Amino acid sequence: MSFHSGFVCILGRPNAGKSTLLNALVGEKLAIISPKPQTTRNRILGILHVKKQKGRPGGQVILIDTPGVHKPDSSLGRKMMAEVHEALEGCDLILVIVDGARRREPADQFLLDMVARSGTPSFLLLNKIDLLRQEKAKLLPLIEEYSKLHEFRQVLPLSARKRDGLDVLVEKLIAALPEGPKYFPEDQVTDQPARFMAAEIIREQILLETREELPYATTVIIEQFEEGAKLTRIAAAIFCERESQKGILVGKGGQMLKKIGTEARLQMEKMLGTKVFLELFVKVRSGWRDSREFVDDLDWRRQLEQLAGPGKT
């Protein structure tokens, strides 16, 4: 029996559940999650290995999680949307994920127009159906409404958080993808380096612990990452835009920074399988979100190039 494989872009507006879906399908936490919109800032690749079963070929689904589709108003926003457009290039299938527990909004048209322009086959995923409880009949008019706006190959209700409907989605994905090679070994689930994932873990804790506008004004850069057999030493800089924001991040007597660091360290130890010594520093860089150079340097691919030095890979 043939082997099916291909690249699948997960596309949706902020807070539609893209990262939750990626983590649920791959079975590991690859993308950070928070209730705040625009949590994901980079393309995140997850590799789903599907075993051959009776009546179904084996396969490999390379999932690409993307930042929430929005109209950008800063260098950071433009970089996030550039990540979306790059993810769409060359993918075999698009998973358009929307919040099935709410009505369609005018901003959804911007998302659908992007899918139409790509010319790539697409599935519509109506996520968060667990929130409808006894009101699942509301899905029917929503399905009809979206189906009139774009010709989707499949329309699938699901709950990424509850893992409801994911088996059906995997079956449909394998059937839709072409015959192809194994792009990655079976023990690999992402292309992200551990140092990038460590930075994202810290940023996730900032998103969960702080309030109002602060999460959007912060970013994290790993300045030291030394992996040992039993201990990994990590030093990270948290950048914010104003001294008042630095005060919130540090907290009274350093308590907020300590709380962020403790929770992040525990998650890193699970990820790395070693003890972690984590140092956090808070730095103020006014207007960093509007600095194209600084925003470009946040890309982990560029950071790896800089660490390798000239003429190295």
N, C-alpha and C positions, 0 to 999 in steps of 0.2 A: 504494500500500500504506500502511496506517495506521502511525502512530508511537506507540510504547508508552512510558510513563514512570510513575514512582512512587517512593515513599520506602520504603526497605528497612532495617530495623533489624537490626544484627548483635548477637546476644545470646549470652552464654556465661559460664561460670565463669572465675575468674582463670586465666591461662596456657593457655586453650584455643586461642589463635591468632587472635583477632579482629582485632587490629591488623595482623598479618602478612597476613591475608586482604584487609583493606582496601587495604593498600599494593600487594599483588599484582594486585588487580583494577583499580585506578586506574592502576597503572604508575608511581607516584611515591611517595616516602616522605612520607606525611602524618602518620602516627602513630609515636611512638617505640616501640621494642621492647627488652625485656630478658628474661633468664630468670626474673626475680623477679616474683611475682604482684602484682596491683593496680598495674601500671605505668601504665595509662590511668586518668586521673582525671576527664576531661571527655568530653562528646559530641564526636565529631570527624566532620565531614561530608566525604565524598569523592564526586566526581561521575564516573560511568562513562558515557562516550559510546560508543554501540554503532552501528556503521554498518549500513545496510540491506544485506542479502545476498539471493541467490536463495532464495526460500521463507521468508525471515525479515524482519520489519519492522525499521526502525531504532528506536532508543530511547535513553532516558536514565534511568540507574539512580542515584538519590540514596542513597548508602550512609551509614548512621549507625553509626559505631563507638561502643561504650559501655564504661564501666568493667565489670570482672568482677562478676557477680552474687554477692553475699555478704550475710550478716547483719551489719549495721554495729554498731560498738561505740564510735564517736566522731563528732564533728561532721563530720569529713572523710568518714568512711564513709557517714554519712547523706546528705551532699551528693552523693557518688558514686552512691548508689542513687536519689536524686532525679533525677539525670541520666539514669539508666536508664529510670525511669518516664516522664519527659518525652519521651524518644526513642520510646517505645512508643505514645504518643498520636498518633493520626492517621497512623501508617505503614500501608502497603498490604500489607506482607509482613514476616515475621520469619525471619531466618536463625539457627537455633539451632545453634551450633557446639560440638561436644564433642571431647574427645581420644579418637580412635578406637583409640589404642594402649594404653588402659587400661580396666579394668572400670568399669562404672557404680557410682557411689558414692551413699550416702544423700543427700548434699548436692545431687545432681543433681535430686532431686524438687522442691526449692525453686525451681529454675530452670524446670522443667516446669510447676509450678503457676502461675508468673507468666505463662507463655505461654498456658496454658489460660484464665486470668482475662481476658487481653486480648481473646480472641475473634477474633484476627487470624490469617489463614492463615499457615502456617509450613512451612519446609523444615528437615530435619535434615541437618547437614553433619558427617560423621565425618572429622575432620581428623587429620593426622599419620600417614596410612597408610604413608608412606615408612619409618616406624620399625618396621613389622611385617615388612618384608623378605619372607621365605618363609612368613609365618604369616597371610596375608590371609584364610585360611578362618575365622579368629577373628572376622572382621567379621560373618559371617552370624548367629551367635547374638546379637551386640550389636544388629544391625539389628532382629531379631525382638523383642528385649527392649524396645527403645525404642518400636517400633511398637505394642506392646501398651499402652504408657503414654500415648500421645498420637497423634492422627490427623494425621500429617504429609502435606502435599501431595506432597512428594518426599523421598527419602532418598538422599543422594549422598556416597559416599566421595571424599576428595580429600586433597591435600597442598598447603596454601597456600605453604609454604616452597619446594617444588619446582615449584609452578605446575601440578601434576598434577590434572586434572579440572576446571580452571577454565573451559575452553571449553564443556564440557557445562553447568556451572553458569550461565554467561551466557545460553546458549540457553534454559534453563529459566526464568531470571529474566524475560527479555523476553516469553516466552510467558505467564507468570503475571501480569504487570503489565497494567493497563488501558490503553486508548488515552488519550493525554493530550498536553499541550503540552511544549515545551522550557522547562524551568524556569530553566536557566542557559545562557549562551553556550558555544560549543564549546571555547573556549580556557581555560575555568575548570574547575579540578579540586577546589577546596575553598572554603569560606567563611571559613577561618581567616585572621586577619591575620598578617603576617610576624613581628610582635613576639611573638605567642603561640607561634608555631612556634620562635622563637629561644629562648624560655624552656624549651620542652620539649626542645630539643636539649641544653641545659645539664643539665637534669634527667636525661636519658638517660645522659649521661656519668657523672653521680654514681651512677646505678644500676649502671653497668657497672664502675666503678672502686672503689666502696666495698663494705663487707661487712656482714653481720649485720643489725642493726636500723636502721642509719643511713639507708638509702634511704627508709624509710617516715617518718622524722622530718624530712625535708628537703622544701623547696619553693623555687621560683624566681619572682621578680618582676622584670620589666624596668623599670628606673627611668629609663633614657634610651634613645631609639631615634631616631637622626637619619640618614635615608637620603640619600646623595648619589649623583651619577652614577658616581663611581669609588670612593667610600669610605663605609661605613656605620659610624657610631659607636654602640656599644651598651654600656650599663652595667647590670649585673644584680646583684641581691642574692639570695644563697642563705640561706634561713632554716633554722635547726636549733633544737633544743630545749634543748641543754645545752652548756656550755663545753667539755666533753670531746669532744662531737661536732664542735664548731668546730675543735678541735685536729686531729682526723682529717681533716677537709675541707681544712684548710690544709696539713697535712703538714709534715714536717721541712724547715725552710728554705723553706717555701712550695711544695714540689715537687708535692704532690697537687693543689693549686689550679691550679698552672701547667699540669699535665697535663690536667686537666679543661678548662681554658680553651683550650688549644691544639687539642685534638680538637674541641671545640665550634665554635671559630672556623673551622676548616677546613670543617666541614659547613655553617656559615652562609654562607660564601663561595660554596659550590656552589649553595645555595638562592637567594641574593640576586643572584649574578652580579657582585658587587663585592668589593673588599677590605674586610675588617672589622677595626675596632679595638675589641677587647672588654676591658672591665674587669669583674672579679668581686670582690664583697665578701661576706664571711660574717657574718651577724648572728644573734644568739641571741634567740629569742622563746619562752620557756617555755610549754609546753602549747598551742602554736598549733593542733594538730589538734583540740583540744576547744573552740576559740574559734569560735563560729558566725559572728561578724562577720568575723574574719580569713579563715576558710575561704570565706565568700561573696565576699570581695574578691579571691580568687584566680581567680574566673570572668572570662575575658577579655572577655566581653560587658559585664560591670559595669565592668571597667577602661576599656573604650572609652567608656562613658557618662561616667565620671569625667574622662577626658581631654578629652572634648568640652565638658564644663561644663554649667551649667544652661541649659535651653531649646535645646540643640543636639543633633544626632544624629550 
